[in-house]
Amino acid sequence: MSWESGRRSSEVADQTEPVGYKTLIGLALSLLCLASCASTLAGLFITTTTSSGAPEQIPAELLKPDGSGPFPAIVIMHDCSGLGPRSSGASDRWAKEFVQRGYIVIIPDSFTTRGYPAGVCTDPSPNRAEVSPFRRVRDAYAALDYVRTLPDVDGSRVGLIGGSHGGTTTLASMVAPESNKDLLTREKRGGFAAAVALYPGCAIRLGRWHADLSGVYQPLAPLLILIGENDDWTPAEPCQKVAEAAQKAGYPVTIKIYPGAHHGFDSTNPVRYVPTRVNANSPTGRGATTGGNPEAWADSIQQIMIFFGQHLRKTQN
């Protein structure tokens, strides 16, 4: 897919808001800046698999910095709003940050060709399981496989990042297989060199970590979790327990909780509550708050670039 004009028509906090003039101007400037320092491969499809294991093609966006490489690479897993016209724009914002710093970026689109072009943030249908974080693990590794075929990518230095739905996908992608019969065991063993999960859902079963917040999350590589103190969609406390249990067992999991920050702090969007959002952590199953936090947004860029710099640029002096 290309960076089509108007495709990401808003950086709103839900999927129902009209596009504002300032938002459109800001997006246009952002895309112009990105275009000046990167090339984009249009019409890209990558090969993943269905839940039954059959081959499946999904769209993806590939962005490259200037130069010949070899570059480290980042796979970005989008949030529940997807990559269509109602996208939150988070994937674009992070892609811009990475490309400017010399990373190749690939963003697989898990939703559009599976019938959810507008995302699943407000869709309670049981069919949304077809694009669940666990289902999307296959997409993350398909993107990894693809970038490793590129001559200007150092395949040993590929990282993974995702926010919200994509953050949970990141956790699921990085958890160590419990046996050799687990999904993608071989791919995981030689997989991502490091990962970042932005405000993920941590109160779920992930390998030996259980939904009742017991056990130990065992990542295959260093993992950084960034989350807001006031997150009412994917609360910080379960993620704090994930990190504490992992650290106690000797696994490389780090967490930073931003005081006063909400879900989606990595933006300039106003903080607002939307009652139609599907929220397993709400007593009613609906309603969640999102919004940017300037301090957390700025610090998260710094934290993530330092983290990936440590783990993806080790061969560079």
N, C-alpha and C positions, 0 to 999 in steps of 0.2 A: 504493500500500500504506500502511496505517496502522501506527503504532507499537503493534502488538498485544502484549498481555501474554504474556510468555513466548516471543515469536517469536525474540528473540535470547536463547536460554536460557543462554548461557554466554559468558564471555570467556576461553576456554581456549586453550591453545597448539596443540592439535591437534583432530581431529574425532572422537575416541573417548572423551574423558574425561566422566564423569558430572558433573552440575551440583552445585556445592557450595552450602551454605547461605549462606556469606558472599558468594559470587558473586551469588546471587539477590537478597540484600538490597542489595548495592552497585548492581546493575543497576536495581532498583526505585527507589532514591534518585536515580540518574542520570536516569531517565526522568521522575520527578516534577519534578526541577529543570528539565529541558528543556521539559516541558509548561508550566511557569510563565512561560516567557519566549518561547514561540514557538507558532505555529499549524502544524498539519500537514494537508496535503491528502491525504485517504484515497482509495484506489481509482484512483490516477493511472496511466495508461499513456501512453507516448510512442512515436512512430513512428520506427523505425530501418529498416534494410534487411538482408536476408539477404546471404549471400556472392554470390548471383547478381544482387543488386540489387533484388529484390522487396520491397515494403513488409512490415514486420513490427512488431508491437506487443510491447513489453516493459514490465513494471511499473517504477515509479519512486516514490521518496519525495521530497516537497517540503516543506521547512521554512522558515518565515518568522519573522523577528524582529518585535517589536511596532513599530508605526509605519506610515507610508504610503510611505516611500521617496522617490525611487528609491534602491534599494540596489545595491551590488555583489553579485555572486553567485559561488558556488563549485560546481563539479561535482566530486563525489567518486566515484572508481572503486574499488569494493571489491576486497579481496584474494581469494586462491584459495579461501577458506572460504565465500565468497558472503554472502548476506543471509538465509539460512534459519536454522533452529533451531540449527545448529552453527557459526554465524558467530563469528569472533574478536571481534566487537564494535568493531573499529577504526573503521569508518565512523561508527558512532554516537558514539564518543568525539570524533572530529574535528568531526562535525556540531554537537555541543553547543558546542564551543569557538568555532566560526564564528558560529553563531546568536547567542550571547551578545555577540558583537562587532559585530553589525549586518549580517551577510551572509545573504542568501537561499541555501539549500543544496538541491541536487538530487542524489539518489543513484540512478542507473539500476541495475536488477537484471539483469545479463547472463546469469545462470545458471538461475534458477528455471523459466522457461517454455521453456528449451532442454533440459530434462531433467537438470539438475545442481543440484537444490535443496540438497543437502548439500555442494556445492563440489567442487573437483577437487584438493585438496591431496594426497590419497592415491590418486587415480584415475589409473592409467597408460594408460588406454584411448586408442587413437589417435583416437577420436571426440571427445576433449577439445579437439581443434583447432578444433571448432565454437565454442568459447568462448575461444580463444587471445587474448593481448593484441592481436595485429594485427586479429583479428576484432572486438574490442571498441572499436576506434577509431571505428567507425560509431556505437556507442552513446554515446560521449563527445560526438560532434558532434550527435547527435540530442538529447541533453540540453541542449547549448548552444542549439540552435535553439529548443527548447521554452521555456527561461527567457527568451529574448529576446522571446517573445510576451507576456510578463507586463508589465502596465503599471507595476508597482512595481520593475522591474529596469532598471538602466542597462546596456543591451546592449553597451556599449563597455568595461565593466568586469567581465568574467567570467573567473575563474581556474579552473584544473584541478589536482586533486591525487589521488594514488593511492599505495597502499602495496603492495609485493611484486608480485603479479600485476597489481594496479592501477597500481603504479609503472611497470612495464614498459609497460603500456597508455598511461600518460602520456607516456613517452618516444616511443613510436610515434605518438602523436597529435600531438606537437609537432614532429616532424622535418619539415624543409622538403621539399616535393615535388621530385623530380629532373627532372620534366618536366610539361608541362600534361596529360599523359595519366595521371598518377598518381591513385590513389584520393583522392577528396575534395579535389582541388587547390583548387577555388574556395572551399570551406568553410574550408580551412586558411588561406588567404590573409587572410581576414577573421575569423579565429577567436579563440582564447583570448589574453588580454592577458598572462598569466603562468602558470607551472606549477611544481608541486613534485612531485618523485618521491621517495618514501620507500622505501629499500632495494629499488631495482629491479634487474632482471637487465640488465646492461650488455654482456655478452659475446655479443651478437647483432648481426645486420645491421640498421642503422637509417639508411636513406638512404646517405650516403657514408661512414658509419662501419661497419666490418666486424667480423665475429665473431672475426677474428684480432687484434683490437685495433689495427687500422690505419685510416687515413683520418680524417675529421673529421665529427663529429656537428654538424649545422646546425639549431638550433631556430628556430622562427618568432617566438619571444618569449622574454623572460628565463626561465631555468630554474634551479631550486634542487634539488640532490640532497642528501639526508641519509641516512647509512648507518652501520652499526656496524662497528667495526674487527674484531670477532670473528664476523662474519656468515659462516656456512658454507653458507648456502642461495643467497644472491646476493652473492658476495664483493665487498668494497669496491674491490679493485685495478682491475678493469675500469672501474668508474665513475670512479675517480681518473684513469685514462687518457682516458676520454671527456671529462672536464672540462678536463684539461690541453691536449689537442689542440684542443678548441673554443676555449678561451681564447687559445691561441697564434694561432689563425686569426681572432680578433676577435669570436667569438660569445659571447653573454651566458649562460654556464653557470657556476654556482657550486656548490661541493661542500663539505660538512662531514662529517668522519668522526669518530664518537664513540669515544674510547678505551674498550676493554673491553665495548662494547655488542654485542648480538646482533641477529639478525633479529627484528622485532617489538618493538623497544625502547620503542615508544610505548604502554606499558601497565603494569599492576602485576602481570602474570602472572609466576610463578616461571620461572627459566631451566630448560629441560628439552629433552632430545633425544628425538625421536620417530622410530623406525626405519622407519615405513611411509610417510613423506612422499616424494613424487616429487622427486628432486633431481638435476638434470643436472650439478651441480658435485661430486657425490659419485662416487668410483670405482665404486661399486655401482649408482648411479642412484637410491639410496634413502637416507633418513635426513637430518634437519636439526634444528638447534637454534633455539629461539625463546625469548624471555622479555624482560620489561620491565627497564628501566634508569632509575631515578628521575631521575638527573641529565640523561640524554639526552632523556627524555620532557619534562621541564620546559624544557630549552633548545630543543628542537624546536618547542614551542609558541611560544616567544619569537621564534625565527628565522623561523618561517613567518608569524606575524602581522606582523612588521616587513617581510618580503618582500612579502606581498600588500598591506600598507598602502602601500608605496612604489609599487606598480604598478597597484593597483586603486582607490586613493583619491586620485589625482592632481588630480581636479577639485574636491576638497573642501579647504577651508582650516580 
